[in-house]
Amino acid sequence: MNFIVQLIVSALAVLISSYILPGVHIDGIVTAIIVAAVLAFLNAVIKPVMVILTIPITVVSFGLFLLIINALIIILTDKLIDGFRVDGFWWALLFSLVLSFVSSVLNGLQARSDRDE
């Protein structure tokens, strides 16, 4: 049940982030749920491999290369899902930052409501 709630919160964060950024386009709520699921899958499977392979450049860049990896994961999601479009690398990078912030806020609100119950 917790996974479904987390998926809905992530989909809401994807929708909010896409409304904030003009370079990111989502067709609808169902597409946002699919984007959230695909991002969760790619972050669980592909991202750890990319992080391990790029440890030297990540260390040299003081961890900033992880932002590049996040943008590449979003671009890969763009290629996999038809109703989701990112206009370029810089929009993907900005989307990853905004998505992270919005997700943090929504997860904080969710944790507060769970604690109040």
Disulfide bonds with the S-S distance in Angstrom:
none
